[in-house]
Amino acid sequence: EEAEEKTSFDVVLKDPGDSKLQVIKIIREITSLGIKEAKELADNAPKPVKTDVPKEEAEGIRDRLVEVGAIVELA
C-alpha cells in the first residue's frame, strides 16, 4: 500500500536569520498578527507560523521567508 500523500502542512519558522524585521513583516502579512505577537513568534523560534495549510500555500510562505534569510521547515 502506498502512503497517502500529505495535503496539509505546517510552516515552522526554525530561525528568523539576520533580517528579523523583514521576517516579522512577512509573518504579519501572512497571519494578521499584531507587531508584538509577530515579534514574539520570531524571537521564540522554532514556532509554527501557519498550520494546516495546502501544500502550494505552505511552499509560498516558506519561499517568502527563505528569501529574506529565515530558516523554515514544512511539517
ZICORKA-V10776 format. One record per pair of residues at least 4 apart in sequence whose C-alpha atoms are under 7 Angstrom apart, sorted by sequence separation. I is the first residue (numbers start at 0). GAP is how many residues later the second one is. D is the distance in Angstrom with one decimal. If there is no record, write none. Layout:
BEGIN
I	GAP	D
I	GAP	D
END
This chain:
BEGIN
15	4	5.4
18	4	6.4
19	4	6.1
20	4	6.3
21	4	6.3
22	4	6.1
23	4	6.2
24	4	6.4
25	4	6.1
26	4	5.9
27	4	5.0
32	4	5.9
33	4	6.1
34	4	6.0
35	4	6.2
36	4	6.2
37	4	6.3
38	4	6.0
39	4	6.0
40	4	6.3
52	4	6.4
53	4	6.1
54	4	6.1
55	4	6.2
56	4	6.2
57	4	6.1
58	4	6.0
59	4	6.3
60	4	6.3
61	4	6.0
62	4	6.0
63	4	7.0
64	4	6.7
65	4	4.8
27	5	5.2
32	5	5.8
52	5	6.0
64	5	5.4
65	5	6.1
27	6	6.6
40	6	6.4
65	6	6.6
15	7	6.3
27	7	6.9
27	10	6.0
61	10	6.0
26	11	6.1
23	14	5.6
23	15	5.9
23	18	6.6
26	22	6.9
15	26	5.9
14	30	5.7
13	31	5.4
14	31	6.3
12	32	5.9
13	32	4.2
12	33	5.3
13	33	6.7
11	34	6.6
12	34	5.4
11	35	5.5
12	35	5.9
11	36	4.0
12	36	6.2
10	37	5.6
11	37	5.6
9	38	6.5
10	38	5.6
10	39	5.3
9	40	5.8
10	40	6.2
9	41	4.1
8	42	6.3
9	42	5.4
22	42	6.2
8	43	5.0
9	43	6.5
7	44	5.0
8	44	5.3
7	45	5.0
8	45	6.3
22	45	6.8
7	46	4.6
8	46	6.2
21	46	6.5
6	47	5.9
7	47	5.8
10	47	6.0
22	47	7.0
6	48	6.1
8	49	6.4
18	49	6.2
18	50	6.3
10	51	6.8
17	51	6.6
16	52	5.4
16	53	4.8
15	54	4.4
16	54	6.8
14	55	5.7
15	55	6.3
14	56	5.0
13	57	5.3
12	58	6.3
13	58	5.3
12	59	4.7
13	59	6.8
11	60	5.7
12	60	6.6
10	61	7.0
11	61	5.2
10	62	6.1
11	62	6.1
10	63	4.9
9	64	5.6
10	64	6.5
8	65	6.2
9	65	5.0
8	66	5.6
END
